[in-house]
Amino acid sequence: MGHAKTSYVCLPCRASYKQPYPGDHERRCPRCGEGLAHVGSAFAAPRRRDDEGWRVLTVLVNAGIHFHKSCCAGPGYRPRTLREVRERMTYAARTGEPIARSLIRPELP
C-alpha cells in the first residue's frame, strides 16, 4: 500500500501538484525551481486563469492557512472571493484577532 498524497502549490506558476508527503524534505517546482508550499490533502486548486482565486489563495498561504482534512469533513471554511478576504482582514484589524483566525471564520459577528 502506497503513502497518501498531499497537495503542493507554486504560486508564481499557478500550478498544484499531488505528491507523497516527504516530511522535512523541501519540494521544488518543476517549472520554475521555486519552493512549493504544502497546502494539504483537501486542497482544490483554482483554474490557472482565475486571477481572483489565485490572489485569495496567495493571501491564505501567506497567512499560514492549510487545507487538511478533519476526521469527518473537509478543511472547513475558507474564503473564496477577495471581498470575503477584505471583510475578514478588516474585522481582524478592528478587533485585534489574528488574521489567520479571522480568515477561517465562517461568519463575522
C-alpha positions as CSV (number, residue, x, y, z in Angstrom):
1,M,0.0,0.0,0.0
2,G,1.4,3.4,-1.0
3,H,1.6,6.5,1.1
4,A,-1.2,9.0,0.9
5,K,-0.6,12.0,-1.3
6,T,-0.9,15.7,-0.3
7,S,-1.0,18.9,-2.4
8,Y,1.7,21.4,-3.0
9,V,1.3,24.6,-4.8
10,C,3.6,27.0,-6.7
11,L,2.0,30.5,-6.5
12,P,4.1,32.2,-9.3
13,C,3.4,29.4,-11.8
14,R,-0.2,28.9,-10.6
15,A,0.3,25.2,-10.5
16,S,-0.5,22.5,-8.0
17,Y,0.9,19.0,-7.6
18,K,-0.2,16.0,-5.6
19,Q,2.8,14.2,-4.2
20,P,3.7,11.9,-1.2
21,Y,4.4,13.9,1.9
22,P,8.2,13.6,2.5
23,G,8.3,15.1,6.0
24,D,11.0,17.8,6.2
25,H,12.2,17.4,2.5
26,E,11.6,20.7,0.6
27,R,9.8,20.3,-2.8
28,R,10.7,22.4,-5.8
29,C,8.5,23.4,-8.7
30,P,9.4,21.5,-11.8
31,R,8.6,24.6,-14.0
32,C,10.4,27.5,-12.2
33,G,12.5,25.8,-9.5
34,E,10.9,27.9,-6.7
35,G,9.9,26.1,-3.4
36,L,6.5,24.6,-3.3
37,A,4.1,25.5,-0.5
38,H,2.5,22.5,1.3
39,V,-1.3,23.2,1.4
40,G,-2.8,19.9,2.5
41,S,-4.7,16.9,1.1
42,A,-8.1,18.6,0.9
43,F,-6.9,21.3,-1.4
44,A,-8.7,22.1,-4.7
45,A,-6.7,24.5,-7.0
46,P,-8.5,27.3,-8.8
47,R,-8.2,27.3,-12.6
48,R,-5.0,28.8,-13.9
49,R,-6.9,31.8,-15.4
50,D,-8.8,32.6,-12.3
51,D,-6.9,35.7,-11.1
52,E,-9.1,36.3,-8.1
53,G,-8.9,32.7,-6.9
54,W,-5.1,32.7,-7.0
55,R,-5.0,36.1,-5.2
56,V,-7.2,34.7,-2.5
57,L,-5.1,31.6,-2.3
58,T,-1.9,33.6,-2.0
59,V,-3.3,35.5,1.0
60,L,-4.4,32.2,2.6
61,V,-1.0,30.5,2.0
62,N,1.0,33.6,3.2
63,A,-1.2,33.7,6.4
64,G,-0.3,30.0,7.1
65,I,-3.7,28.5,6.4
66,H,-3.7,25.0,5.1
67,F,-6.4,22.6,3.6
68,H,-6.1,19.5,5.8
69,K,-9.0,17.0,6.2
70,S,-10.6,16.6,9.5
71,C,-12.0,13.3,10.7
72,C,-15.5,13.8,9.3
73,A,-15.3,16.6,6.8
74,G,-13.1,18.8,4.7
75,P,-10.8,21.6,5.8
76,G,-13.6,23.9,7.0
77,Y,-14.5,27.3,5.8
78,R,-12.0,29.2,3.5
79,P,-12.8,32.5,1.8
80,R,-13.2,32.2,-2.0
81,T,-13.5,35.9,-3.0
82,L,-11.4,39.0,-2.4
83,R,-14.4,40.6,-0.8
84,E,-14.6,37.9,1.8
85,V,-10.9,38.3,2.4
86,R,-11.1,42.1,2.8
87,E,-14.1,41.8,5.2
88,R,-12.2,39.3,7.4
89,M,-9.0,41.3,7.4
90,T,-10.9,44.5,8.3
91,Y,-12.6,42.5,11.2
92,A,-9.1,41.3,12.3
93,A,-7.7,44.9,12.3
94,R,-10.8,46.2,14.2
95,T,-10.9,43.6,16.9
96,G,-7.2,42.6,17.2
97,E,-8.0,39.0,16.3
98,P,-5.1,37.2,14.5
99,I,-5.6,37.4,10.7
100,A,-5.3,33.6,10.2
101,R,-8.1,33.1,12.7
102,S,-10.3,35.7,11.0
103,L,-9.8,34.3,7.6
104,I,-11.1,30.9,8.5
105,R,-14.1,32.3,10.4
106,P,-17.3,31.2,8.6
107,E,-19.4,34.2,9.7
108,L,-18.5,37.5,11.1
109,P,-20.3,38.8,14.2
